[in-house]
Amino acid sequence: MEIKLAVLIDGDNIPSAYVKEMMEEIAKYGNPTIKRIYGDWTKPHLAKWKNMLLENAITPIQQYGYTTGKNATDSAMIIDAMDILYSEKVNGFCLVSSDSDFTKLATRLREAGMQVYGIGEKKTPKPFIVACDKFIYIEILKQASNDSDSDSEDKKKSSKANYDKITSKDIQLISQTIEDLADDDGWAFLGDVGSLLQKKQPNFDSRNYGFAKLTPLISSIDTFEIDKRESGNGRFKLVYVRIQEKKPKKHSRRKRTV
């Protein structure tokens, strides 16, 4: 079944420089049949968005700020989201914002059976992140694009420094997930591991650590062991992972003195 997505963008909260990579990312998860961006288009800070809208077929929604200190854009976006939900024209939403005000909206949409993807900056508060089925950091999309366009190893090495480092907490999360799915020999299908990791931590993404896919990320960690097996028809390999067995330390024997 084709997943039809409603893409709702908080124009006050997302830089226009990311729009190309953002739309390419969204296309991986479904067909963005509704694309809207919300903001007060009389304000100069949204001027950079205007050139991007026609190129990406995004409909601008004008929302005046009626009261100082109140975000009318958020309210308009939330009302539209509920109208779209009840219209039954889509089966998923992509909420593009770094604002925690959309936490309740994401929760409500998921309660209604919608798939909810979030896209925002790394400053996004955790409550909004965990309210989504999957959350993608927008900086990583730009960074990955820059890496692929880099014409020298020096540029790639410098850009790698901007990625997150794998911590003991990350390794513990992966280890526990493998144990949750492992067979009697300790092996777990990596595809299932990735899916469960996403459910446990919606912002878990191998690209956050500088790896395009989960397999090379797991392979880079000494704690884990990878096994690639032939599929039933032999056309592709199935990747399995388990926690490395700890080898017993060799104790050196001291020579006895007479």
Steps between C-alpha positions, in 0.01 A plus 500: 500500500630843407556726800358847436659766716390846608812714539443796734791741545542757775652781291594700809707215635686335211774656281420506127851377414396144584195470275656296215649233727188501714263425210731225370498340846121516530461325163667191651207446734204572275337723242466857634155574357440805723785749552437817699717753678370737766616848591442873478618567145503876560806448722845539338652189665282276280613663174755225431224239501305664217735387222493143629123461508434484124796269441366250754123555451452604863189706576560802726238560769481857624460539875522842662637530851196644674654528846854577607670200661247247365583271209198510270689289243497200734125527551428522127719197429335294774148587381591409141652171614177398672293601195726286279477211747120497486500536119663153481705607197832389649632221721806679632632841605838667487526783753795726425588709804735520797220624727379288791152655459429227242554218749129462576414513129745219418359291784140558389575408137667176605202417722287531185718240326710742298870447431676813625843613384669797661774713348676772696829636623712334769370756749154338481372413851482128578121490568428585135763253376361203693142589402587413135546156344826623349686828544769623260749774581501745213870584544589139417318523167705805403820345635449177304439701184819699558697178554384356168585825322845533660780477246779429746575269790592801719150643464344166586719458808415848627129441448522168692599701805148647506336160560410355839744261663375157601471489877479212745131585538447451124682165511291391798180586309611297197615209719170484688307512172705212357435298816127570471494340153779242515456128433654228716843565348479874564442603137236760404391611151638851453185625326296414809763659723476825303120503522501442875769764554275747318208416726710533814668824392332680206804719429739204471658533157831359379554827310526683832831317545627546145385166355258476208354167621468299819728215385822707478413670830467165677815369329699797634430399861723225640226388736301345214551223245343501152403192296382531138296201384362403160126552458276215388525595131864607529434843350604695808652454842323512834693681771500368855668645808591379847697622797862386488581226745757611750817296470649387827816682594819300481683490831875491482666235715772620732813295517552344834827586662683229685 
